[in-house]
Amino acid sequence: MRVVSAVLLAVLGGKANPTADDVKAILGSVGVEADSADVERLLKELEGKDINELIAAGREKLQSVPSGGGAVAAAPAAGGAAAGGAAPAKEEKKEEPSEEDEDM
């Protein structure tokens, strides 16, 4: 993700086709050492492609991905409460604080 971010920053800065040195300079400016293989692999994948078109195509793909929250809970079976009495109460699970929470 860091390499992708650096490439996008270079493009925003006016470099339509950033080089490996451009990406390494951006990452180095914030104290991050770039893996040359990762930088070269990404730049090879992006070679000859327009970043803005890739972002637009990605947005189109994301629009078709379900984002959750649309599921409807199933209704209880008819007569379930009348035939068998009250439904069992749901057990509430108590979340134990994680180590990260305790450090704060």
C-alpha positions as YAML, in Angstrom:
chain: A
units: angstrom
residues:
- id: 1
  name: MET
  ca: [0.00, 0.00, 0.00]
- id: 2
  name: ARG
  ca: [2.85, 2.36, 0.68]
- id: 3
  name: VAL
  ca: [4.22, 1.93, -2.81]
- id: 4
  name: VAL
  ca: [0.78, 2.47, -4.35]
- id: 5
  name: SER
  ca: [0.32, 5.59, -2.23]
- id: 6
  name: ALA
  ca: [3.69, 6.94, -3.30]
- id: 7
  name: VAL
  ca: [2.85, 6.37, -6.98]
- id: 8
  name: LEU
  ca: [-0.47, 8.17, -6.53]
- id: 9
  name: LEU
  ca: [1.26, 11.06, -4.77]
- id: 10
  name: ALA
  ca: [3.73, 11.32, -7.66]
- id: 11
  name: VAL
  ca: [0.87, 11.39, -10.16]
- id: 12
  name: LEU
  ca: [-0.92, 14.06, -8.12]
- id: 13
  name: GLY
  ca: [2.34, 15.99, -8.10]
- id: 14
  name: GLY
  ca: [2.39, 16.10, -11.89]
- id: 15
  name: LYS
  ca: [4.39, 12.98, -12.83]
- id: 16
  name: ALA
  ca: [2.18, 11.05, -15.25]
- id: 17
  name: ASN
  ca: [4.63, 8.13, -15.26]
- id: 18
  name: PRO
  ca: [6.63, 8.10, -12.03]
- id: 19
  name: THR
  ca: [9.93, 6.22, -11.97]
- id: 20
  name: ALA
  ca: [11.26, 3.90, -9.29]
- id: 21
  name: ASP
  ca: [13.50, 6.74, -8.10]
- id: 22
  name: ASP
  ca: [10.48, 9.04, -7.76]
- id: 23
  name: VAL
  ca: [8.64, 6.46, -5.65]
- id: 24
  name: LYS
  ca: [11.71, 5.77, -3.49]
- id: 25
  name: ALA
  ca: [12.27, 9.50, -2.97]
- id: 26
  name: ILE
  ca: [8.68, 10.00, -1.81]
- id: 27
  name: LEU
  ca: [8.84, 7.07, 0.58]
- id: 28
  name: GLY
  ca: [12.31, 8.07, 1.78]
- id: 29
  name: SER
  ca: [11.07, 11.56, 2.61]
- id: 30
  name: VAL
  ca: [8.90, 10.08, 5.34]
- id: 31
  name: GLY
  ca: [11.46, 7.57, 6.56]
- id: 32
  name: VAL
  ca: [10.14, 4.48, 4.77]
- id: 33
  name: GLU
  ca: [12.53, 2.19, 2.95]
- id: 34
  name: ALA
  ca: [11.01, 0.93, -0.29]
- id: 35
  name: ASP
  ca: [11.47, -2.64, -1.47]
- id: 36
  name: SER
  ca: [12.88, -2.33, -4.99]
- id: 37
  name: ALA
  ca: [11.13, -5.50, -6.18]
- id: 38
  name: ASP
  ca: [7.72, -4.20, -5.05]
- id: 39
  name: VAL
  ca: [8.30, -0.83, -6.70]
- id: 40
  name: GLU
  ca: [9.44, -2.37, -9.98]
- id: 41
  name: ARG
  ca: [6.56, -4.88, -10.03]
- id: 42
  name: LEU
  ca: [3.96, -2.15, -9.52]
- id: 43
  name: LEU
  ca: [5.49, 0.16, -12.09]
- id: 44
  name: LYS
  ca: [5.61, -2.69, -14.60]
- id: 45
  name: GLU
  ca: [1.89, -3.38, -14.00]
- id: 46
  name: LEU
  ca: [1.07, 0.31, -14.46]
- id: 47
  name: GLU
  ca: [3.22, 0.75, -17.56]
- id: 48
  name: GLY
  ca: [1.21, 2.28, -20.40]
- id: 49
  name: LYS
  ca: [-1.90, 2.74, -18.28]
- id: 50
  name: ASP
  ca: [-3.57, 5.94, -17.14]
- id: 51
  name: ILE
  ca: [-3.99, 6.11, -13.36]
- id: 52
  name: ASN
  ca: [-7.25, 8.06, -13.64]
- id: 53
  name: GLU
  ca: [-8.76, 5.39, -15.92]
- id: 54
  name: LEU
  ca: [-7.65, 2.64, -13.50]
- id: 55
  name: ILE
  ca: [-9.30, 4.45, -10.59]
- id: 56
  name: ALA
  ca: [-12.51, 4.93, -12.58]
- id: 57
  name: ALA
  ca: [-12.56, 1.24, -13.54]
- id: 58
  name: GLY
  ca: [-12.00, 0.29, -9.89]
- id: 59
  name: ARG
  ca: [-14.90, 2.45, -8.79]
- id: 60
  name: GLU
  ca: [-17.16, 0.71, -11.30]
- id: 61
  name: LYS
  ca: [-16.15, -2.67, -9.90]
- id: 62
  name: LEU
  ca: [-16.72, -1.55, -6.31]
- id: 63
  name: GLN
  ca: [-20.25, -0.42, -7.10]
- id: 64
  name: SER
  ca: [-21.23, -4.03, -7.78]
- id: 65
  name: VAL
  ca: [-19.85, -5.29, -4.45]
- id: 66
  name: PRO
  ca: [-22.45, -5.77, -1.71]
- id: 67
  name: SER
  ca: [-21.71, -3.45, 1.17]
- id: 68
  name: GLY
  ca: [-23.74, -5.20, 3.88]
- id: 69
  name: GLY
  ca: [-26.59, -3.87, 5.93]
- id: 70
  name: GLY
  ca: [-29.17, -4.94, 3.38]
- id: 71
  name: ALA
  ca: [-30.03, -8.33, 4.84]
- id: 72
  name: VAL
  ca: [-33.47, -8.75, 6.35]
- id: 73
  name: ALA
  ca: [-33.83, -10.87, 9.46]
- id: 74
  name: ALA
  ca: [-35.95, -13.98, 8.93]
- id: 75
  name: ALA
  ca: [-39.36, -13.89, 10.57]
- id: 76
  name: PRO
  ca: [-40.02, -16.54, 13.21]
- id: 77
  name: ALA
  ca: [-42.07, -19.52, 12.10]
- id: 78
  name: ALA
  ca: [-45.82, -19.04, 12.45]
- id: 79
  name: GLY
  ca: [-47.23, -20.46, 15.65]
- id: 80
  name: GLY
  ca: [-43.82, -21.05, 17.20]
- id: 81
  name: ALA
  ca: [-44.52, -18.96, 20.27]
- id: 82
  name: ALA
  ca: [-48.07, -20.28, 20.67]
- id: 83
  name: ALA
  ca: [-47.12, -23.93, 20.45]
- id: 84
  name: GLY
  ca: [-43.96, -23.96, 22.51]
- id: 85
  name: GLY
  ca: [-44.21, -20.97, 24.78]
- id: 86
  name: ALA
  ca: [-41.68, -18.15, 24.90]
- id: 87
  name: ALA
  ca: [-38.56, -18.33, 22.81]
- id: 88
  name: PRO
  ca: [-35.32, -18.81, 24.73]
- id: 89
  name: ALA
  ca: [-33.57, -15.58, 25.64]
- id: 90
  name: LYS
  ca: [-30.44, -14.74, 23.69]
- id: 91
  name: GLU
  ca: [-27.24, -14.94, 25.60]
- id: 92
  name: GLU
  ca: [-25.28, -11.72, 25.55]
- id: 93
  name: LYS
  ca: [-21.59, -12.16, 25.02]
- id: 94
  name: LYS
  ca: [-19.41, -9.89, 27.04]
- id: 95
  name: GLU
  ca: [-16.42, -8.63, 25.11]
- id: 96
  name: GLU
  ca: [-13.20, -8.85, 26.99]
- id: 97
  name: PRO
  ca: [-10.90, -5.90, 26.39]
- id: 98
  name: SER
  ca: [-8.00, -6.75, 24.17]
- id: 99
  name: GLU
  ca: [-4.42, -5.94, 25.05]
- id: 100
  name: GLU
  ca: [-4.53, -2.99, 22.68]
- id: 101
  name: ASP
  ca: [-7.49, -1.51, 24.57]
- id: 102
  name: GLU
  ca: [-5.77, -1.94, 27.91]
- id: 103
  name: ASP
  ca: [-2.69, -0.02, 26.74]
- id: 104
  name: MET
  ca: [-4.71, 3.10, 26.13]
...
